[in-house]
Amino acid sequence: MAVVFAAMYWLIGAQLHSHLESSVAAELAEFSSEWEARGFDGLRDIVRHHAEEVRDADAIFVLQSLDGTVIAGNARGISPVVGHRTLAHREVAAEPAVGDADDTFYVAGAMLGDYFVAAGESDEEVDEIQDILIKGFGIALLATTVLSLAAGVLLSRRMQARIKGIRAALERVAAGDLKQVIPGSDARDDVGEVVGLVNTTVRDLRIVMDSVQQISNDIAHDLKRPLGRLQSQLALAYDGAKSGNDIQQPLADALAQTRDIQRVFEALLRIAQIESGARRAKFRPVDIAALLGDLYETFEPVATDASRKLLLVRGEPATINGDEELLTQLFANLLENGICHTPEGSTITLGMEVTKLAVRAWVSDNGAGISDADRELITQRFYRSDKSRAVGGSGLGLSLVAAVASLHDAKLEFADNHPGLIVSVTFRRVMI
């Protein structure tokens, strides 16, 4: 602020002095014109006229001979000055009634024939204006400083109150209250942005913790029965061993049960790996049309053996960026669900359609379909609808499908096929 005021003071002062110089130069030019037009008489008369008009001693005019005798003007005499010069009051030998002893004059002089003529103006008004500027700037600077300090104190107190509220909320979050919302995220400043990010992080953490708790509950619930069966089969084998009976079948059943349990945990680990985003490092261009063609060749015999009909509706080659192994697993899970959860004689369709920006692939059937309520839940881990409980499985297939779709930023949709179910996945297309 002080630098700005200093610059303004200097610029205004320079402008005022420039105006003063121009005014004196114009008066001297007027004297020269009169000399050329009317000679000595004209020059004397105009100098006298200008001197008589001076009221506040803010200007001096003088016409004198070479020996220093003043012929006309309001000064006793001036040492001949050709050009421009600043002179003190005492140097112009002004009459006692003229000016202040502290005044300085900007003087321009010239030799016209055998005569010296000079015009000068006091810089008193310039000094007064500069004094006013200094005082005004000083007052403005003082007021600005006071206002800045007041605003700083106010902002500091507001910021301290915000930080206090944020600290209290974070302490509750640290204590385990993940439902806490830190105040101030609506403020449009840097702190508000940070608070918003923290709130988002806490929300995501709460979702993760809720998911972990739900998974723990689901694991405990869904593995209770297979572990109970495993315990029973091992007990039968143990009792048979003690009594000398054949224990080969109970042990085989127990081994199969452990494999089922192992598959459940492997599926859970696979889903966790996918959701962590670690598989993005394996993303490569993948031709969806070719991938669906390979899947059709693999599953068409399987569907035929299960008394189902598998159709392929393949569009033009279309490339997306993704993990080919996971994409194969996604559509394989959907095809397996279609084969397992439809009655004999059903038709299952594996298809795709291509637009300029997207690739939509789907698996549809004409079976019994699923209810609207089940569509909201079927991607949850271990969830199984009433219709599917009679069919084997862990309830993790569609959870893996949802995880793979999310990893590829794809849109997963479940819709009624009238009759049956259609599951579609829409990917962003890559133009190459």
C-alpha positions as CSV (number, residue, x, y, z in Angstrom):
1,M,0.0,0.0,0.0
2,A,2.8,2.5,0.9
3,V,4.5,1.7,-2.4
4,V,1.3,2.5,-4.3
5,F,0.9,5.8,-2.4
6,A,4.6,6.8,-3.0
7,A,4.2,6.0,-6.7
8,M,1.0,8.1,-6.9
9,Y,2.6,11.0,-5.0
10,W,5.6,11.0,-7.4
11,L,3.4,10.8,-10.5
12,I,1.1,13.6,-9.4
13,G,4.0,15.8,-8.4
14,A,5.8,15.2,-11.7
15,Q,2.5,16.1,-13.6
16,L,2.1,19.3,-11.6
17,H,5.7,20.4,-12.2
18,S,5.3,19.6,-15.9
19,H,2.2,21.8,-16.0
20,L,4.2,24.6,-14.2
21,E,7.0,24.4,-16.8
22,S,4.6,24.5,-19.7
23,S,2.8,27.5,-18.3
24,V,6.0,29.5,-17.9
25,A,7.2,28.5,-21.3
26,A,3.9,29.7,-22.8
27,E,4.3,33.1,-21.1
28,L,7.8,33.5,-22.4
29,A,6.7,32.6,-25.9
30,E,4.0,35.2,-25.6
31,F,6.6,37.9,-24.8
32,S,8.7,36.8,-27.7
33,S,5.7,37.1,-30.1
34,E,4.9,40.6,-28.8
35,W,8.5,41.6,-29.3
36,E,8.5,40.5,-32.8
37,A,5.1,42.2,-33.5
38,R,5.5,45.5,-31.8
39,G,9.1,45.8,-30.7
40,F,10.3,47.2,-27.4
41,D,7.0,49.1,-26.6
42,G,4.9,46.0,-27.1
43,L,7.3,44.0,-24.9
44,R,7.3,46.5,-22.1
45,D,3.5,46.9,-22.2
46,I,2.8,43.1,-22.0
47,V,5.3,42.6,-19.2
48,R,3.8,45.5,-17.2
49,H,0.3,44.2,-17.9
50,H,1.2,40.7,-16.6
51,A,2.9,42.1,-13.5
52,E,-0.1,44.3,-12.7
53,E,-2.4,41.3,-12.8
54,V,-0.5,39.4,-10.1
55,R,-2.5,39.4,-6.9
56,D,-1.2,36.6,-4.7
57,A,2.5,36.9,-5.5
58,D,2.3,33.6,-7.3
59,A,4.2,34.8,-10.4
60,I,7.0,37.2,-11.3
61,F,7.6,39.1,-14.6
62,V,10.5,41.3,-15.3
63,L,12.0,43.3,-18.3
64,Q,15.4,44.8,-17.7
65,S,18.3,46.2,-19.6
66,L,21.7,44.7,-19.9
67,D,23.0,46.7,-16.9
68,G,20.3,45.2,-14.6
69,T,17.9,48.2,-14.6
70,V,14.3,47.0,-14.3
71,I,12.2,48.6,-17.0
72,A,8.9,46.8,-16.1
73,G,7.7,44.0,-13.9
74,N,7.2,43.1,-10.3
75,A,10.8,42.2,-9.4
76,R,13.8,44.4,-8.7
77,G,16.1,42.5,-10.9
78,I,17.2,39.0,-11.8
79,S,20.5,37.7,-12.9
80,P,20.1,37.0,-16.6
81,V,18.8,33.4,-17.0
82,V,18.6,32.0,-20.5
83,G,16.5,28.9,-20.4
84,H,14.8,27.3,-17.4
85,R,15.8,27.5,-13.8
86,T,14.4,27.2,-10.3
87,L,15.2,30.3,-8.1
88,A,14.5,31.0,-4.4
89,H,12.5,34.1,-3.4
90,R,15.6,36.0,-2.4
91,E,17.2,35.4,-5.8
92,V,14.4,37.2,-7.7
93,A,14.8,40.3,-5.5
94,A,11.0,40.6,-5.3
95,E,9.4,43.6,-3.7
96,P,8.6,43.2,0.0
97,A,4.9,42.8,-0.7
98,V,5.4,40.0,-3.1
99,G,5.4,36.4,-2.0
100,D,6.7,34.4,0.9
101,A,10.3,34.2,1.7
102,D,10.1,30.4,1.5
103,D,8.6,30.4,-2.0
104,T,10.6,29.1,-4.9
105,F,9.9,30.1,-8.5
106,Y,10.3,28.2,-11.7
107,V,11.8,30.9,-14.1
108,A,12.3,30.9,-17.8
109,G,14.3,33.8,-19.4
110,A,15.4,34.9,-22.8
111,M,17.4,37.8,-24.4
112,L,15.3,39.8,-26.8
113,G,17.6,42.3,-28.6
114,D,19.4,44.3,-25.9
115,Y,16.9,43.4,-23.2
116,F,16.4,40.5,-20.8
117,V,12.9,39.3,-20.2
118,A,11.8,36.6,-17.7
119,A,8.6,34.9,-16.5
120,G,8.3,32.8,-13.4
121,E,5.6,31.0,-11.4
122,S,5.7,30.0,-7.7
123,D,5.5,26.3,-6.8
124,E,3.5,27.1,-3.7
125,E,0.3,25.5,-5.1
126,V,2.3,22.5,-6.1
127,D,3.7,22.2,-2.5
128,E,0.2,22.7,-1.1
129,I,-1.3,19.9,-3.3
130,Q,1.6,17.6,-2.4
131,D,1.0,18.4,1.3
132,I,-2.6,17.5,0.8
133,L,-1.7,14.3,-0.9
134,I,0.7,13.4,1.9
135,K,-1.9,14.0,4.5
136,G,-4.6,12.3,2.5
137,F,-2.3,9.3,1.9
138,G,-1.4,9.2,5.5
139,I,-5.0,9.2,6.6
140,A,-5.9,6.6,4.0
141,L,-2.9,4.5,5.0
142,L,-3.9,4.7,8.7
143,A,-7.5,3.9,7.9
144,T,-6.5,1.0,5.7
145,T,-4.1,-0.3,8.4
146,V,-6.8,-0.1,11.1
147,L,-9.4,-1.7,8.8
148,S,-6.9,-4.4,7.8
149,L,-6.1,-5.2,11.4
150,A,-9.8,-5.3,12.3
151,A,-10.5,-7.5,9.4
152,G,-7.6,-9.7,10.3
153,V,-8.7,-10.1,13.9
154,L,-12.3,-10.9,12.7
155,L,-11.1,-13.4,10.2
156,S,-8.7,-14.9,12.7
157,R,-11.4,-15.4,15.2
158,R,-13.7,-16.9,12.6
159,M,-11.0,-19.2,11.4
160,Q,-10.2,-20.2,15.0
161,A,-13.9,-21.0,15.6
162,R,-13.9,-23.1,12.3
163,I,-10.7,-24.9,13.3
164,K,-12.1,-25.6,16.7
165,G,-15.2,-27.1,15.2
166,I,-13.2,-29.2,12.8
167,R,-10.8,-30.4,15.5
168,A,-13.8,-31.4,17.7
169,A,-15.3,-33.3,14.8
170,L,-12.1,-35.0,13.9
171,E,-11.6,-36.1,17.5
172,R,-15.0,-37.8,17.4
173,V,-14.0,-39.5,14.1
174,A,-10.8,-40.6,15.7
175,A,-12.8,-42.1,18.6
176,G,-14.7,-44.2,16.1
177,D,-17.8,-42.1,15.2
178,L,-17.6,-42.4,11.4
179,K,-21.0,-40.9,11.0
180,Q,-19.6,-37.5,12.0
181,V,-19.8,-34.7,9.4
182,I,-17.1,-32.1,9.8
183,P,-18.7,-28.6,9.5
184,G,-17.5,-26.0,7.0
185,S,-17.4,-28.0,3.7
186,D,-19.8,-25.5,2.1
187,A,-17.4,-22.6,2.5
188,R,-15.8,-21.6,-0.8
189,D,-12.2,-21.3,0.3
190,D,-9.2,-23.6,0.7
191,V,-10.3,-24.8,4.2
192,G,-13.7,-25.6,2.9
193,E,-12.2,-27.7,0.1
194,V,-10.0,-29.5,2.5
195,V,-13.0,-30.2,4.8
196,G,-15.0,-31.4,1.9
197,L,-12.2,-33.9,1.0
198,V,-11.9,-35.0,4.6
199,N,-15.7,-35.6,4.8
200,T,-15.5,-37.6,1.6
201,T,-12.7,-39.7,3.0
202,V,-14.6,-40.3,6.2
203,R,-17.7,-41.2,4.3
204,D,-15.7,-43.7,2.1
205,L,-14.1,-45.1,5.2
206,R,-17.5,-45.5,6.8
207,I,-18.7,-47.4,3.7
208,V,-15.6,-49.6,3.8
209,M,-16.0,-50.3,7.5
210,D,-19.8,-51.1,7.0
211,S,-18.8,-53.3,4.1
212,V,-16.2,-55.1,6.2
213,Q,-18.7,-55.6,9.0
214,Q,-21.3,-56.8,6.5
215,I,-18.8,-59.2,4.9
216,S,-17.8,-60.5,8.3
217,N,-21.4,-61.1,9.2
218,D,-22.1,-62.7,5.9
219,I,-19.0,-65.0,6.1
220,A,-20.0,-66.0,9.6
221,H,-23.6,-66.7,8.5
222,D,-22.9,-68.4,5.2
223,L,-20.0,-70.5,6.3
224,K,-21.7,-71.7,9.4
225,R,-23.6,-74.4,7.6
226,P,-20.7,-75.8,5.4
227,L,-18.4,-75.7,8.4
228,G,-21.1,-77.6,10.3
229,R,-21.3,-80.2,7.6
230,L,-17.5,-80.5,7.5
231,Q,-17.5,-81.1,11.2
232,S,-20.2,-83.8,10.9
233,Q,-18.3,-85.5,8.1
234,L,-15.0,-85.5,10.0
235,A,-16.9,-86.8,13.1
236,L,-18.3,-89.6,11.0
237,A,-14.8,-90.4,9.7
238,Y,-13.4,-90.3,13.2
239,D,-16.2,-92.6,14.6
240,G,-15.7,-94.9,11.6
241,A,-12.0,-95.1,12.2
242,K,-12.5,-96.1,15.8
243,S,-15.1,-98.8,14.9
244,G,-13.0,-100.1,12.0
245,N,-15.6,-99.0,9.3
246,D,-14.7,-97.7,5.9
247,I,-14.0,-93.9,6.3
248,Q,-13.1,-93.2,2.6
249,Q,-16.5,-91.7,1.7
250,P,-16.8,-89.4,4.8
251,L,-13.3,-88.1,4.1
252,A,-14.0,-87.5,0.4
253,D,-17.1,-85.6,1.4
254,A,-15.1,-83.6,3.9
255,L,-12.4,-82.9,1.3
256,A,-15.1,-81.6,-1.2
257,Q,-16.5,-79.4,1.5
258,T,-13.1,-77.9,2.3
259,R,-12.7,-77.2,-1.5
260,D,-16.0,-75.4,-1.5
261,I,-15.0,-73.3,1.5
262,Q,-11.6,-72.6,-0.2
263,R,-13.4,-71.4,-3.4
264,V,-15.5,-69.0,-1.3
265,F,-12.4,-67.4,0.3
266,E,-10.6,-67.3,-3.1
267,A,-13.6,-65.5,-4.6
268,L,-13.7,-63.0,-1.7
269,L,-9.9,-62.3,-2.1
270,R,-10.4,-61.9,-5.8
271,I,-13.2,-59.4,-5.3
272,A,-11.1,-57.5,-2.8
273,Q,-8.2,-57.4,-5.2
274,I,-10.4,-56.1,-8.0
275,E,-12.0,-53.4,-5.8
276,S,-8.6,-52.2,-4.7
277,G,-7.9,-51.2,-8.3
278,A,-4.6,-53.1,-8.4
279,R,-5.6,-54.9,-11.6
280,R,-5.7,-51.6,-13.5
281,A,-2.0,-52.1,-14.2
282,K,-3.0,-55.0,-16.6
283,F,-5.3,-52.9,-18.7
284,R,-4.8,-53.4,-22.4
285,P,-6.9,-52.8,-25.5
286,V,-9.5,-55.6,-25.7
287,D,-11.8,-56.4,-28.6
288,I,-15.1,-57.2,-27.1
289,A,-16.4,-58.8,-30.2
290,A,-13.6,-61.3,-30.3
291,L,-13.9,-61.9,-26.5
292,L,-17.6,-62.7,-26.8
293,G,-16.9,-65.0,-29.8
294,D,-14.4,-67.0,-27.7
295,L,-16.9,-67.3,-24.9
296,Y,-19.6,-68.5,-27.2
297,E,-17.4,-71.3,-28.5
298,T,-16.6,-72.3,-25.0
299,F,-20.1,-72.2,-23.5
300,E,-22.2,-73.3,-26.5
301,P,-21.5,-77.0,-25.8
302,V,-22.0,-76.5,-22.1
303,A,-25.5,-75.0,-22.8
304,T,-26.4,-77.8,-25.2
305,D,-25.4,-80.5,-22.6
306,A,-27.7,-78.6,-20.1
307,S,-30.6,-78.7,-22.6
308,R,-30.3,-74.9,-23.2
309,K,-29.8,-73.0,-26.4
310,L,-27.0,-70.4,-26.6
311,L,-27.2,-67.7,-29.3
312,L,-24.5,-65.1,-30.2
313,V,-25.4,-61.6,-31.5
314,R,-22.0,-60.1,-32.3
315,G,-21.5,-56.6,-33.7
316,E,-18.5,-55.0,-35.4
317,P,-15.1,-55.2,-33.8
318,A,-15.0,-52.7,-30.9
319,T,-12.1,-52.0,-28.6
320,I,-12.2,-51.0,-24.9
321,N,-9.4,-50.6,-22.4
322,G,-9.5,-53.3,-19.8
323,D,-8.2,-56.5,-18.2
324,E,-9.1,-59.3,-20.6
325,E,-9.0,-62.1,-17.9
326,L,-11.4,-60.2,-15.7
327,L,-13.7,-59.4,-18.6
328,T,-13.8,-63.0,-19.5
329,Q,-14.6,-63.9,-15.9
330,L,-17.4,-61.3,-15.9
331,F,-19.3,-62.7,-18.9
332,A,-18.5,-66.3,-17.9
333,N,-20.2,-65.7,-14.6
334,L,-23.3,-64.2,-16.4
335,L,-23.4,-67.2,-18.8
336,E,-23.1,-69.7,-15.9
337,N,-25.9,-67.9,-14.1
338,G,-28.1,-68.0,-17.2
339,I,-27.5,-71.7,-17.7
340,C,-27.9,-72.6,-14.0
341,H,-31.0,-70.5,-13.2
342,T,-33.2,-71.1,-16.2
343,P,-35.3,-74.2,-16.9
344,E,-34.5,-76.7,-19.6
345,G,-35.3,-75.5,-23.1
346,S,-34.5,-71.9,-22.3
347,T,-32.7,-69.7,-24.8
348,I,-29.7,-67.6,-23.6
349,T,-28.3,-64.8,-25.7
350,L,-24.8,-63.4,-25.6
351,G,-24.8,-60.1,-27.6
352,M,-23.4,-56.7,-28.1
353,E,-24.0,-53.4,-29.9
354,V,-21.6,-50.6,-30.8
355,T,-22.1,-46.9,-30.8
356,K,-19.6,-44.1,-31.6
357,L,-18.6,-43.7,-28.0
358,A,-19.7,-46.9,-26.2
359,V,-19.9,-50.7,-26.4
360,R,-22.9,-52.4,-24.8
361,A,-22.6,-56.2,-24.2
362,W,-25.3,-58.3,-22.6
363,V,-26.4,-61.7,-21.5
364,S,-30.2,-62.4,-21.6
365,D,-32.5,-65.4,-21.1
366,N,-36.2,-66.1,-21.3
367,G,-36.4,-67.8,-17.9
368,A,-38.4,-66.8,-14.8
369,G,-36.3,-63.6,-14.3
370,I,-35.9,-61.9,-10.9
371,S,-38.1,-59.5,-8.9
372,D,-37.4,-55.8,-8.7
373,A,-36.5,-56.2,-5.0
374,D,-33.9,-58.8,-5.8
375,R,-32.3,-56.6,-8.5
376,E,-31.3,-54.1,-5.8
377,L,-29.6,-56.8,-3.8
378,I,-28.2,-59.5,-6.1
379,T,-24.7,-57.9,-6.3
380,Q,-24.2,-58.0,-2.6
381,R,-21.8,-60.7,-1.3
382,F,-23.5,-64.0,-0.4
383,Y,-27.0,-62.7,-1.3
384,R,-29.1,-65.4,-2.9
385,S,-32.7,-65.0,-3.9
386,D,-35.3,-67.6,-2.8
387,K,-35.4,-69.0,-6.3
388,S,-31.6,-69.6,-6.4
389,R,-31.2,-71.3,-3.0
390,A,-32.0,-74.7,-4.5
391,V,-29.1,-74.3,-6.9
392,G,-25.5,-74.6,-5.7
393,G,-23.2,-71.6,-5.5
394,S,-21.7,-69.2,-3.1
395,G,-23.7,-66.1,-3.9
396,L,-20.5,-64.3,-5.0
397,G,-20.7,-64.5,-8.8
398,L,-22.6,-61.3,-9.3
399,S,-20.6,-59.5,-6.6
400,L,-17.5,-60.3,-8.8
401,V,-19.4,-59.1,-11.9
402,A,-20.2,-55.8,-10.2
403,A,-16.6,-55.4,-9.0
404,V,-15.2,-56.0,-12.5
405,A,-17.7,-53.5,-14.0
406,S,-16.8,-50.9,-11.5
407,L,-13.0,-51.4,-12.1
408,H,-13.7,-50.7,-15.8
409,D,-15.9,-47.7,-15.1
410,A,-18.7,-49.6,-16.8
411,K,-22.4,-49.3,-16.2
412,L,-24.0,-52.6,-15.0
413,E,-27.8,-52.8,-15.4
414,F,-30.4,-55.5,-14.7
415,A,-33.7,-55.3,-16.7
416,D,-36.8,-57.4,-17.4
417,N,-36.5,-59.3,-20.7
418,H,-40.2,-60.1,-20.9
419,P,-39.8,-62.9,-19.9
420,G,-36.5,-63.5,-18.2
421,L,-33.6,-61.3,-17.3
422,I,-31.2,-59.2,-19.3
423,V,-27.9,-58.1,-17.8
424,S,-26.0,-55.5,-19.7
425,V,-22.6,-53.9,-19.3
426,T,-21.8,-50.6,-21.1
427,F,-18.1,-49.7,-21.6
428,R,-16.5,-46.6,-23.0
429,R,-15.1,-47.3,-26.4
430,V,-11.5,-46.7,-27.4
431,M,-10.8,-45.4,-30.9
432,I,-7.6,-46.8,-32.3
